[in-house]
Amino acid sequence: LLLSSATSHGLIVVVFGVWLLGTVFWLRGPPSMETHKPPPPVAPSGQNKGWQGGPQPESCSLIPEAWRFDCYPERSVVVTEEMCHQRNCCFIQVSKAGSPEQNGVPWCFYPPDFPSYELAAISKTETGYSGKLIRLQKTYYPNDIETLQLDVLYESNSRLRVTDPAKQRYEVPIDVPVVKEKAPDPLYTVEFSKKPFGMVVKRKQNSAVLLNTTVAPLFYADQFLQMSSSLPSDFVYGLGEHRSNFLHDVQWNTLTMWARDAAPELTNLYGVHPFYLLMEPNGLAHGSFLLNSNAMDVVLQPAPALTWRTIGGILDLYIFLGPDPGSVIGEYLEVVGKPAMPPYWALGYHLCRWGYDSSNNTWDVVRAMRNYGIPQDVQWNDIDYMDRALDFTIDPVKFSTLPDLVKDLHIHNQRYVMILDPGISSTQPAGSYLPFEEGIKQGIFINKSSGDTLIGKVWPGLTAFPDFSNPDTHEWWYQNLKKFHDKVPFDGLWIDMNEPSNFFDGSIDGCPSNDLENPPYTPGVLGGSLRAKTVCASARQKITSHYNLHNLFGLMEAKASARYALKKILGKRPFVISRSTFPSQGVHSGHWLGDNRSKWKDLYMSIPGMLTFNLLGIPLVGADICGFSDTTTEELCVRWTQLGAFYPFTRNHNTKESKAQDPTVFSPAAQTAMKEALLLRYSLFPFLYTLFHHAHLSGQTVARPLFFEFPTDQKTYVIDKQFLWGKSLLVTPVLDPGVDYVVGYLPQGLWYDFYTVCPSTINHTAGDSIVSKGEEVKLRAPLDKINVHLREGSIIPTQRPNTTLWVSSGQPLRLIVCLTEEGLAEGDLFWDDGEALDTYETDQYAYITFRLKEHSHWLTLLNAVILLAPS
């Protein structure tokens, strides 16, 4: 009956009737029922020899394009029918014009009966289920792992973990929770099919399928691991780091993950984050995280479906059931770690430039900022402060007054941050550069597979690379930082080039030819090989090969910098900004979005980047304001400073090839507009600081997409030109040149214009307001204004701003109260000394909640504010 249907829906039913038959009958009948088609006979050698010229099954033509899972993902070849059939796969050339890469639909794809694993045994355990998977027929990739242990762990009511606890294989060395008991009331159900093996995870509340691995075969070879699943909707977010819209495109979109030094484009970038958040059709949300640090491709296709494809380690998959998007992020961060509480000054305005060329020029910029009364908390230097680009050195001529500059900054309650690259020069005269010589003695550098120190090239010339997986390296790093801090008392670190970047491909000697350098499958990395512009994949580190640890380099350096070095040197909260990142990075550092350009498109793309990293547990994030490369225009820089005032981490930085772009170099009108934007940020510091407290305490986002607060409004799912601070402050920036208005979306409810809020301590009328039904609104936006709206029912703590946050924090605190139509509002404030370690954990803080229900309570709120005002 199904086969006789001529509709497209009929074809889809046929596909599921064929592919999911084992699962469908498993759910309706006893586990012993097996309804699959028998696999093709095994060739005498044990390898799959393909159909050998015979006709492919008719079932191939019944599979809709959207449900075709790629059987020949290698990008270096154009697949022919013969090549495809050698893999026992279906071949249908979708278009004669162009290759599969151009139109996305794979020409070579798995048939319904492609051999996979079988579930040989399954049993209940104290934490869930344990099973045994076996593979009876080899695949077309070498070294299949024929027997797997399957652990399905009900870790909490909203967290499920599916893993292979294979101790003989590499696993990511980050701490994750170890659960001893099964969750008592999980929000999910788990079902298995035996032959072929598959898993289906459903949400109990509505039976929505969140994971269904039966849609394609499971691969688990030594250097090729692949698992696919259907998705319940097209609304997929996360999966960093890539330059893209906030909402990912599921139309045959391959996202490659392998840390790479590259200007932000559509390629693998600095960080690796195999986590996604998905909004389901009914406003619920879930997430998934593959704990794997090897090079990988993540493939999105329009079924919708997703494929994880990695070349090492194990398949260690988490599913987070929310059910709201904010809860999903909190559950994810329960696994990888919640972000650190930053020092207060980290939330001020930062200024940097590669090309100050001297400490006196740097000092002149600081003085100019003070003279114009423009807020600034932190001054930075790029590598031009170094002597010949050598780490832990100062240019003795051009930057001889750097210690005096830092002393002056501290007198004015400002801070100093400098850059460090991981490459350590290996060519200095004997006895002249101790960081390298001591590193060689202590054996802390990455080695070639032969055991000799691997030599690459970065800014100082030939260099060695510290192995931050080695605890001895942490001590070496600390000692060198301590010696430098004794000369220049810096306050934070900027760790750059830590993918790690290398001007050679591999090393000065190249790389050996082996399976680590040339794996059976190479994901779609920029440059076509794992060694492109980094060190050899076969390089040896303390705990395993660089093949496994490459994507962890930035995380391990950040951990050595923050937890081991800066805490010991400063005795205060560390401040580290890192370019390369990995899950749990927020525990140790923030992130900036890399080498952007002074283009209007880059201004816009910074918002998806900022929102994505908030999902990934790194809320201290921002882009280089006004752009790093090229030369900005005055209009662009004003608009960017206005937007940048609402980045959680706000820094203006550019390259020496471009003109200076600090606020003081522009016209008086532009200076005033930038100054007002930064003063606005400083006035909102108590609110922003409280948001970071909630991020640290419970994993909440600081900058968040609109759908986090309005999950049933699907119009918000695609919005990435606006964002919220917390749940109550809506930012609508201008992102186009030559306009004096902006069109923004106001979700349903009452919204107050921030600028017409009465400046008195408490205001219940809150200026101009808009009652929205969930609609776009045209807003005035002259060059000196960024639109900010406050949500009904919120109480926002503010302060009188000044040119540094230290001075601002001594000003009176104020509350802006935005009542609902019923006369209700609430808010909160977290306050501590701003720098001490673990103030929340040691009860060295104040936390106040504000609630207004009727006018008679005003004085109570006002007295609370006065009592909190610092003396």
N, C-alpha and C positions, 0 to 999 in steps of 0.2 A: 504493500500500500504506500509506504513512504517513497519507494523508488519510483512510483508512478507519478509522484507530484512533480510538476514542472516549475513550481515557484522557487524563488531564491531561498525562501524560508525552508522549503522542502529539502533543498540541498544542504542547508546547515544541519537540519535534523539528521540527514543521512550521515554526515560526517560524525556527529556525536554518537549516532547509533553504531557506527563502526568503531571509532576510536575509543569511546568511553564504554563500550559494551561490557568489558570486564568490571568496570566500576558500577555501572547501572545494575547489573545482576548481582554483584557483590552486596549492594545495599538491600536488595530484595530477597536474596537467597542466602544459603549457607556459605561460609568462607571457602569451602572446598570447590564450589562451582567455578569452573574455568571455561570461558566462552570466547577466548581469543582464537585468531587464526594461527596455525602452526607456522613457526619461522622458517625461512628458507634453509635448506640443508647446509650444514657446516662443511666448508671445503676441507680436503684432506690435510692441508697444512695448518688448519685451525684459523686461518684468516678468511674474512668475508670476501669472496671473489666476485660478487655482483651477479647481475642477471645474465651476463655474458652474451649480450646481443638479443636475448629473447624479448618479447613484448612486455612492457610494464603493465601492472595490474590496472584494470578499469577503475578501481577505487581511486587512483591518482587523480583522474579528471573530476571526481566528485568533491574534492577538497577546495573550498573557496579560497581565493587568493589571500584574504586576510588571515586565514588559519594555516598558511603554509610556513612551516618551521625549517629554517635553512639547514640543509645537509652539507653544504659546501661553502662555509663561511670565509674561507681564505680569500683575501682581497687581491692577492698578487697574480691571480689567474682569471681568465674568462672561462667559465665552466662550459664544457661540451656535454652532449648527451652520453657519450661513451664514458667520460669521466664520472658523471653522475651515476650511471648504472653500475659502475665498478663499486660504488658504495651501497648498492642495493636501494637506491633512492629514486623517487619520481622525478621526471624531467619534463617541464612544460615551458617553452620559451614564451614569455609574456608579450614581448614586443621585439620585432626584428630590428628596430632602430634603437640602438643604445644597449648598454650592459645592465645587469641586475643592479649595479650600484647607482645607476641613473634613475631608475624607476622604482627601486626598492624591493619589489616583489621577487623573492628568490625563484630562480628557474629550477633549482635542484632542491627537493624538499622530501621530508620523511613520509613514507607510506604508512597507512594505519597499522600494519603488522611489523614494523621495524623492530628487531629484537632489542630488548631492554633487560633490566634486572627482574628477578622474581623474588617475591617475599616468601622465603623458605620457612620462617618461623616468626611468631610474634607472641609476646607475653607481657602481662602487666607487671609493673614495678612500683616501688614506693613513690616514684616521681612521675610516672606515666606509663610508657611502653618501651620495650626493648625488642628489636627484631634483627633478623639475619637476612641479608640480601645476597643473592648469588647471580652471577652472569654465566650463562651456558654457551654463549656464542660471542666471539671476539668482535670488536668494532674495527673501524679503519684507522684508529689512532693506536700507536704502540703502547704496550705495558698497561693493558686494562687491569684494574684491581678487581679480581673475580669474586671476592667475598667482602662484604661490608657489614659493619654493625650499625644498626639504626637505633638511635635514642630519641624518643619523643618525650620532651620534658614539659610538664605542666607547671611552669615556674611561678606563675601567679595567676590570678583570675583573669588578667588582661594580657599576659605574656606567655607565648608558647615558643619553645626552642626545639629545632630539629637538627640533629648533628650526628656526625660519625666520630666517635671518640677514638680515633686511630692514633695511638700514641707513637707509632713509628713514623708518622708523617708530621711535617711542619705545621704548627698552629700559631696564630697571631699572639705575640707575647704582651697582651694587655690584660689587666685584671677585669674579670667580669664576675657577676654574682654566681655563687655555687649554692644550689637549692637542694635541700635534703628531703623535702616532703612535697607531695602533689597538692596543687592549689585546690582549695575546698569547693569552690563554686565558680568554675571557669565560665567565661563568656563565650566559649567556643566548643565545637565538637570536632573530632578528628575521625576520619574514615579511611580505610586502606583498601586497595585492590591488590590481589596477590600476583596475578600473571597476565600482563606485565605489572610490575609494582607501580603503585601510584598512591598519592595522598590527596585528600580533599579536606580542607579546613573551612568550617562554616561558622557564621555568627549565630549563636543560639537565638538571639532576639528576633531575627527575621529570616533565618536560613540562608542569608547571603553567602555566596561562595567567595572566600577571600584568597584561598590557595587551591589550585587544582593542577597537580603535576602530571596528570594522565594525558595531557594534551600533546605531549612529545616525549620521546625516549630520554631516559637518564643516562648520562655518560659519567664515568668515574675512572679515567685513566691517570697514569702518573702525572702527565702534563697537559691533560685536557679534561676539565670537569664542566658539565653543563646540565642545567636544570631549567625547565620552562614551566610557566603557569599562566592560566587565564587571569585576567583582571576584571573586576566588576564595573569599571568605568574608565574613561579616557583621562581623568583628572589626576595626573601624576606629577609630583614635585620632588625636589631633592636631587639625589644622584650627582653630587658635585665632584670635581669642579669643572664646569664648562661655561662658556659664554653663550647664554641662551635666554629665551623668555623664561619667566618664573614657571609657567605651566609648560611641561615638556610636550613636544609633538610626538604622537604615537604612530605617525605615518612612516613606518620603516626607519626608525631613528636609532642609530647605534652610537652609544656613549662609551668611549674608551677611557679606561682609568689606568694611568701610569704617570706618575709625577714628572712634570716636564717644564723646563724653563722656556716659555713661549709667550709672546704677546697675546693677550686675550683674543682668541678667534674660535672658530668651530673645530676645536681639536682637544686632545687631552691637555689639561693645564696643570697648575702647580700642586693641587691637592687631590686626594682620593677619598670618596665617601660613598660606599655602596649601601645607601639607605634611601628609601623613598617613603613619602607620605601620599596616600591616595584618598581622595574624597569620593565616597560612595553616592549613589543617586539620591538617597534619602537624607543626606546631610550628615550621616555618620562618617567616621574616618578610621582608617587603620594604616599601619606602616609595616615595612619589612626591612631587615638589615642582614646582609650577608657578611659575616665576620671573616674576611679573607683579605690578605694584603698583597696577593700576587697580581700581575697584570691581568686585566679582564676587559671584556666587552659586555655591556648591558644593552640588550636589543629590545626596543619597543616596537610593537606592530599593531595594526588597526583592529585586530580581532575584538577587543584589545587583549594583548598578552605581553608577557615579559620573559626574556631569557637571560639567565645569569651564565656567563661563559668565562671561566678563569683557567689559568694554566699552572696551578700548583695549590698546595695546602689542602684544606678539606672544605666540604660544604657544611657550613655552620650557620643555619638560618634562624633568625628570630622573626616572630610576628607579634605586633602590638595592636591591641584591639580598641584602644581609646576609651570610650567611643567617639569623643570629640577630638578635633585636631590638636588642641593644646595638650590633652591627656596623652595622645600618641607620642608627642615630643618628650613629655615628662617620663614616659615609660622607656623610651629609647635611651634617655640620659641616665636612667636608673642602671642601665647596663654599662654604658661607656664612660659615665662620669659627668657630673654637673659642672658648669663653668665656674671658674674662680671669681671671687669678688674682687673687682679691680680697685686700685687706689683711687681716691677721689679725683686727683689731678688728671688721671687718664681720660676722664670725661670732659676735659677742657679742650681748647683749640690748640692743635699742634702745627708747627710750621717747619718745613724742611726744604732743601734744594740740593741736588747734585750739581755743584758749580758755584757755591759761595767762594771757593778757592782760598779762603783764609779765615782764621778765627775773627780777625778784625772786621771783615765784611759781614760775617755772621752776626757779630755784635752790633754792627750798624743797623741791621734789619730789626733786631730786638729793640734797640733804642727808638727806631722809627715807629714801631708798633706801640710802644709806650707813649711816645709824643702825641700820636693820633688818638690815644685812648681806646685802641682796638684790643679786645680781650685776647690774651695768649697765656697759656699755662706751660707749654713745653716747646723748647727749641731742639731741633735735631741736626745732625750732620750725616751726610753720605760718605762714601769712601775717600773723598778728597781730603778729609782730615788726617788720613794715614800717611806714613812715610812709605812711598812706593807701593801703596795698596797692601801693606803688610799688616795683618791683624795684630792688635795689642801695641801699636806704635802711633806716634804723632809726627806729622811733618814738622821737623825742628825749625823751619824758617816760616812757612806760611801760617802754621797753627801754633806758634810758640806761646801765644796768649790764651790758648784754650782753657787752661786751668783757671785763669782769672775770669774768663767769661762765665764758666760754670759757677764760680764763687759769686759773681754778680747776679746770676739767675737765682741762686739760692737766697741771697739777700732780699730779692724782690718776690720771694715765695713762688718762684718758677722752677721748672725741672729741665734736665738735660738727658737726651737719649742719643746714642750713636749706633751706627751699623756695625755688624760683624758678619763676614762671610766665612763659610767653613773651610775654604781652601787655604792651606798653610804652605807658604813658600818653601821650596826644597832646594833652592839654588844660592842661598846667601853664603858668604864666606864663613869658614869654620869659626865658631865661637862668637858670631855676631847676631845670631837669631835663635835664642833658646827655645821658643815654642816648638820649632821643628826638631831641634837636637834632643830635647827632653822627650818629645813624643816618640822619636825613634828608639831611645833607650827604654822607654816604658812599653813599647809595642802597642801604641794606641791608634795606629792608622789602619785604614782599610788596605788589605793586601791583594795582590794578584793571586790567581789560583796556584801559582808556583810557590807562593809564600813570601815573595819580595813585596816591598811597599809599592802600591799602585801610584803612579804619577800621572796626573792630568794637567790641565791648564785652565787657570781662571785669571782674574785681574792682575795678581802679582807676577804672573808667568807660570812656570812649572810649579805644581802644588801637589801635596798629599792631602788626604781627606780623613778627618777624625772618624773613628768608628764609635758612634754614640750608643751602640748596643753593648759596649764594654764598660763596666762600672769604673775601671781604671781611667777611662777617658773623662768621666765626670769629674774626677779629682784633678786631672790635668787641666781641664777647662776652668774649673773653679780657681785653681792656683794662678793661672794666667790672668783671669778676670780680676782677681784680688790685687795682683801687682799693678794692673792698669788702673784700678779704682783708687789705689793709693796716690796715683799721679793726677788722675782726672776723676773726681767723684761723681760719676754718672748715676742716673736714677733708674734707667731702664735700658733694655736691649732691643734692637731691631735685627733679627736674624733673617738674612736674605740668601738667595742663591742656594737654598738648601733642599733641592729636589733629589740629589745634589746636581747643580749645574756644572758642566764641563765643556770647555771650548773644543776638546777633542771628542771623537766618538770612542769611548771606552778608556783609552789611556794613550800615552806617548808611544807605546809598543803595540797598539791595537788590542785585540782580544783573541783568545784561543777559539778554535772551531770545535764546539761541543754542543750538547743538548741544551745547556743553559743559555748559550748565546744564540743558538738556532733551534728553538723548540719546534715540535711538530706543528704547532699552531702559534702564530704571533698575532695578538690583538691589533687593532687598527691604530697603532701608535704613530705619532708624528715622526717622520724620518724613516719609518718602515722597520726599525730594529730596536730591541730593548736598550742597546748601548748608545743610541743616537743622543749626542750632547749630554751624556752622563757617564758614569763609570761602568765597567764591564759587569754584566749580569752574573758572570762566574766569579767575580771578586769575592774574597773570603772575609767575613766579619766574625766577631766573637762567637755568636750563637748559631749562625747559619750563613748561607750564601747571600750576596746582594740581590740575587734573583728573587728571594723571598722578602728581603728587608727594604728594598728600594723605596717603597711607598711610605715607609715608617721613618725615613731619615729626618724629616722636619719635626715630627712628633718627638722623636728621641732627643734631638738637639734642644727643643723647647723644654722638655722635661729636665735635661741637664742644666739648662740656663736658669729656669725659674725655681724649680724645687731644690736643686742641689747648690747652685752658685749664688743667685741673688738673695735668697732667703738667708743664707749664711753671711753674705757680705753686708746686706742692708739691715737685716732684722725686721724688715717690713714686708708688706705685700709686694710681690714681684710684678713688674710690668714687662711683658715680652710681646712683640708683634712678629709673627712668622709668615713667610710666604707659602711654604709647603705645609700642608695640614693632613691629618688623618683622624678618624673617630677617636674621641677623648681629648682632642687638642685643646678644647675650651678649658679643661682643667688646668692647663699650663700657660696658654697664650691666647692672644687675639690674632686677627688676620686682616691684612689689607688686600684688595682685589687685584693687585699686580700692575703691570706696566700698561695702563690705559693711555688713551690719546685725548687731546683737546678737541673733541668732536661732540656735537650734540647727541649723536647716537650713543656715545660712551656715557654721557650724562644719564640718559635713560637706562642703559644697561646696568648701571650701578645699583638700581633699585632691585631688579631680580637677584643680583649677586648678594646684596645685603640681606634680602629676605631668605634666600636659600641658606646662607650660613647661620641665620637664626634658627632655622629648622635643624641644622646639623650640630647644634649645641655650641656654637661659637658666636655669641651675641656681640662681642666686642669687635666689630667689623665695619669697614668703610672703604671707599675708593679714594684715590688721589684727587683731591678737589682741584678743579680747573684743568685736570689732565696732566699726565706725566710727560708724554712726548708731544711734539708739535707745539705751536704757539697759540695760546688762547686768545679770544677776543674779550673785550671788556664786558660785553653783554653776557657771553657764555660764563665768564668767571663770576659775575654777580649771581646769575641764576644757580650756578654750581655751589657757590658759597651758601646760598639760601637752602638748597637741598642738603648740602654737607653739614649744615648746622643741626640736621636731624639724623645724620648717621650716628649710630652708637659710638663709633670711633671716628673722629673728625680731624683730618690732616690735609693740609695743602702741601703738595710736593711736585717738583718737576725736574727735568733733566737739564744738563749744562748746555745742550744744543738749543734750548728754547729760551725765550726772554723771561726775566723774573716775573713772578705772578703773585707775590704776596700782596695783601690788600693795599699797602701804602703806595704802590707804583701806579695806581689808577687815578682817575679823575676824582675830584671831591665828592661828586654825586655817587660814584661807584663806591668810594670808601665808606660813605655814610650808609649806603644800602648794605654793604657787607658787615659793617660794625653793628647795625641794628639787628641783622640776622644772628650774629654771634651773641649779642646781649640777650636776645630772646632765648637762645639755648641756655645761657648762664642763668637766666631767671627761672628756667624749668629744671635746674639741676636737682633740687630735692625730689622731684617726680621721677627723673631719669635714674637717680641713685637708688631710689626705692624699687624701680623696675629691675635693676641689676641684682638687688638683694633677692627678689623673687626668682630670678634666673638661677642664682647660686643655691637658693634653698630648695626649690622644687622643679627646676628645669623649665621655667616659663620663658617664652620669647620676649625680647625687649622691643625690637621692631617686628611687627607681625602683619601678615596679609589680612585683608578685610574679612575673608571667609572664616578666619579663626573665631571672630565674634559674631558672624552672621552665617553659620554653616548651612542653613536651609535656603539661603538666597544664592541661587546658582549664577546670578549675574556677577557675584563677587569672585567666582572661581578663576576668572581670566584676568582680573585686575592686577597689574603690576606697574602702574604709573602713579599709584597712591599707596599709602601704607598707614598703619597705626603705630603709635607708641602705646604699649600696653593695650588696654581695652577702650580707652576713652579719648585719645588725642589723634585726630585724623589730619594727615599732611597731604596736600595736593599741590605739588610743585609745577612750575612752568618748565617744559622740556623742549620747547621749540623756539626758534629765533623770531624776533620781530613781532611779537604778540603782546597784548596787554590784557589778556583774559586767558582763562583755562577752563576746560570742561571737566568736571569731576563727578564722581558717583557718590551720592549720599544714601547709605542704606536706610531702611525704614526706621523712623523715629524722629526725635527732636534734636537738632544740632545747633550749637551756639557758635557764632563768629568770635574767635579768640580776641581779635583786636578791638571789638566794641564791648568787651567785658569791662565793667566798671573797675578802675584800679584800686578801689578801697579794699580793705583787708578781707572782708567777706561780702559777696555780692550774690543775691539770689535772683536778680532779674537778668543778669548775664547777657546784656546787650542784644544785638540782632540775632534772631533765631530763624531756622528753617524747619518746618515740619515736612519731612520727606516720606513719600510712599515707597521709596526705593527707586530713585530716578537720577538721571544725569542733570547737573545744574551748571549753568554758565556763570563763572565767578570772575570778578574784576581782579586783575593781577598786573598792576603797573610794575615797573622795573624794581621798585623798592619794596615789594611785598611778596611773601609766600603765603598762600592760604592755609590757615590752620583752623580747625573746628573742634569743639569740645562736645562730647556725647552727653546727652541728658543722664541725670542720675550720678554724675561723677563729682568728686571733690579732688582738685588738683593742688598739691602743695607747691608753692613757688617761693622765690626770695628776690630781694632787690639785687640786681646784677652789678658786678664790677669787673675790673680788667683781669683778675685772677679768681679762681674758685676759692682760694684761701680767704681772700678779702670778702668775696660774695657770701661765703658761709657764715661770716660774722654779722651779716645784715639781717633785718627782721624777716621772719618767715610769714607767708601769707597763704590764704586759702582762696581758691576760686571755686565757688559752689554752683553747679549747674543742675537745677532742680528738674525733676520729671513733672509732668502735668499734675501728678498726685502730690507734689511737694516733697519728694524724697531725693536723697543723695548720699553717697558714701565714698570714702577714699582712705588712704593710709599713708604713713610716712615711716621710713627706716632711717635712723640717724646714729652714727658712731664717730670715732675720731678720724675716719677716712683712710688710715694707713696701717693700723695695727693688724697683726695676723689673727685670724680666727675670732673676730669679735663676737660673731653670733654664737659660735660654738662654746665660747667662754663667758657668755652673758654680759658682754661689755658693750651694750647698745641700748637704744630706746626704740620702741616700736609702738606707734599710736594708730588706732583706727578712728576714723571720723564717720559719724552717721547723723544725718539731719532728717528728722521726721516732721517737725513743726517749728514754727518761728520762735517759740519760747526757748529753744535749745541753742540759739545763736551764741549767747554769752559763754556757755560751756565750751563751745568750740574755740571761741576767741581766746579764752583763758588758757586752753591747752596750747595754742600757738605761742602765746607769750612765755609760758613756762619752758617751752622747747628752744626759744631763741637763744643762741650761744652768746655768752658774755664777751 
